Amino acid sequence: MKEKNQKSFEQPSIILDELEPLNEFDDNHMSTILALATNEDSEIRSRVAEILIFAEPEKAEKILLLLSDDRDKLVRTNACDSLGICNSEQVLFALFKKAKKDSYFLVRGYAVLSIADVAKNGDFDSSIIYKNLKNIFDKEKKSWVKICYFRSFYILGYHEYFNSLTAAINNSSYQDRCSVLNSLRDIIDKNNVEGIKHALQEKLKVEEAYAVSSNIEKLLTDIENMNF
């Protein structure tokens, strides 16, 4: 009996191990993923939310919206992250709800990041999205989430937030500083590349955390290999 129960517990993980390397999912794959999205194990549901970032948005949307309301905060976080592939008004509505009301800061942050991505994917009016985001931003207390806002504001076309984003590379939290590096990688273009390089080079002179300094060095190397 114990062996049978152990097999039934491991089976979803084995299935996900087989699905994760795939770059696309057919209808049979999606049926399996949908079944796994309601698994009692939150780790399974969290992995489902992660792999759906590689699915077709129209197929993934319904499952990700379900997972964005999951009782487990990490499942909600991954679902909000993956919802960035979508382009529908329904997804935007759900993400705004999470950005405004979710109790877990990572959920709020990833919702904010995905709002900008969905807005661009669906060619929504950036000024309206910005106005609604700004209203929520003014009530946000977490510095990490604010970094997510600066990145999304910039992507929406409000480039005056560039200085706020680069200034956050001096935040006391090394997690915040790493988040800034990820955000700079997302927004880099020919118009801001020199400003980004300068900010990174100045920070590298004083950065003491290896996790941050190594990522700065990698980003600077990648910038040198970019063609604008």
N, C-alpha and C positions, 0 to 999 in steps of 0.2 A: 504493500500500500504506500509506504514511504517513497519507494522508487518511482511509482506512478505519479505521485504528487509532485515530486521533484522534476520529472520530465515535463509535466504540464506547466510548471512554473518557468522552466527554461525555454520552452518552445517559442513564446513571443520574442524573446531575446535573439534566438537563433534566426527567426524570420527577419527581424530587423537587421541583423548582421548581413543577411543576404541582400536586403533592399538598399542599405546605405551606400554601397559603391555605385549604384545605378545613377545615371544622369537624367533619366526620364522614367515615367511610370505609365504602364498601360492600364486598361480598365480593370483587369484582374488584380494588378498591384494595388490599385486604388481601393478596391473592395476589401482587400486584406488590411490596408492601412486604416480604413474606416472602422473595421472590427477592432483593431488594436487601439484605436483612439478612445475606446471605452473600457480598456483593460483596467482591472482594479489596482494594478501597480503603477504608481505615479511616475516611476522612472521610465516605464514603457511609454506612457502617454507623452512624457517630455521628449523622448527620442522621436516619437511620431511627429511632434510639432517641429522638431529640428529638420527632419528629412523632407518635410513638405515644402521647404524652400526650393527644392529642385523639381517640384511638380508644376504642371500647368496651372496658372492662377485660377482659372475657372473651375478646375477640379479640386483644387486645394482649399478654396475659400470657405466652403461650408464646414469642413472639418476643423480648419483653423479658428473659425469663429466660435465653434463649439469649445475648443480647447482654451480659447482666450477667457472663457468664463469658468475654467476649471477651479476646483477647490484648492489645488496645490499651486503655490506661488511660482515655482520654477517652470511648471507647465505653462502657466499664463505668460511668463516671461518669454519663453521660446516661441509660443504661438504669436505673440505680438511682434517679435523679431521677424518671423517668417511671413507675417501678413504684409510685409513691405513689398512682396512680389505682386500684390494684387492691384486692382485699378478701379474698384467700384465705390460708389457712394455709401453703400451699406458697410463696407470695411472702414471707411473713414469715420463714419458715425460710431462704430464700435471702438475704434482706436481713441477717438476723442473722449469717449466715456472712460476708458482705462487711464488715459493721461490725466484726467480730472479727478477720478474718484478712487482708483485702486490704492490699497493700503501699502503695497510693496513698491519701493522706489525703483527697482529694476523693471518692473512691469510698466510703470509710468514712463521711465526713460526710453525703453524700447518702443513703446507706443508712440512717443514723440518722434523718434527716429523714423519709424515706419510711416507716420502721417505725411512727412515730406516726400518720401519715396512714392507712396500711393498717389499723392497729389500730382507728382511729375508723370507717373505712369499713365494716369487717367486724364492728364491735361486739364486739371481743375484750375479755377481762378486762384492764383497764388495769393492775391491780396486778401481774399476772403479767408483762405486757410490761415494766413499769417495773423489776421485780426483775431480769429478764434483761438489760435495758439497763444498769442500774446496775452489774452485775457486769463488763460490758465497759468502761463508763465509767472505772472505777477504774484501768484499765490504759492509757487513752488519754493520749498526751503532747501532741498537737497542739492548740494553743489554739483554732484555727478549728473543729476537730471538737468540742471541748468546748462551744462555742457552739451547735452543732447539737443536742447532748444537752440543754442547758438549754431550748431551744425545744421539743424533743420531750417532755421531762419535764413542762413546763407544759401542753402540749396534752393529755397523759395525765391531767392533773388534779392534778399535784404543784406547786402554786403557790408553794411555798417557794423554788423556783428562779428566781422573778421577779427578785429582787435580784441573783442571780449573773449573770443575763442582762443587766440594765441596767448592772451594774458593768463588764461586758466592753466597754462602749462607750468605755472609757478604755484599752483595750489599745493597745500601741505600734504594732501593724500596722494600717494603714488598711483593709486587706482584712477584717480581723477586725471593725473598727468598722462597715464597710458590711454585713457579715453580720449583726451585731446589729440594724441598722436593718431588714433584710429579715425577721428573726425577730420583731421587735416588731410589724411590720405584720401578720404572721400571727396573732399572739395577741391583738391589741387588742380589748377589749370594754368594756362600761360599768363594769366593776369595776376595771379597771386603767388606764383612759384618762388619768386625772389623774396617776398615777404615771409613765406613759410621757411625757406632756407635760412634766412637771417635769424628768425625766432628759434629754430632748432639748433643752430650753431652757437648762439648765445647761451641757450639752456644747457647744452652739452658741456660747456666750460665749468658749470657748477653742480651738475646733477650727480647725486651720490648713490641713488638706487640703481642697481644693475639692470633690473627689469625695464627701467625707463631709458637709461643711457644706451643699452643695446638696441632698443627699438628706435631710438633717435638715429643711431648710426645706420640701421637698416633702411629707415625711411630716406635718409640723406643719400645713401647709395642708390636706392631705387629712383630717386628724383634725377640723379645724374644719368640714368639710363632711359629716362622718359623723353619722348619727342613731342614737342608742342608746335 
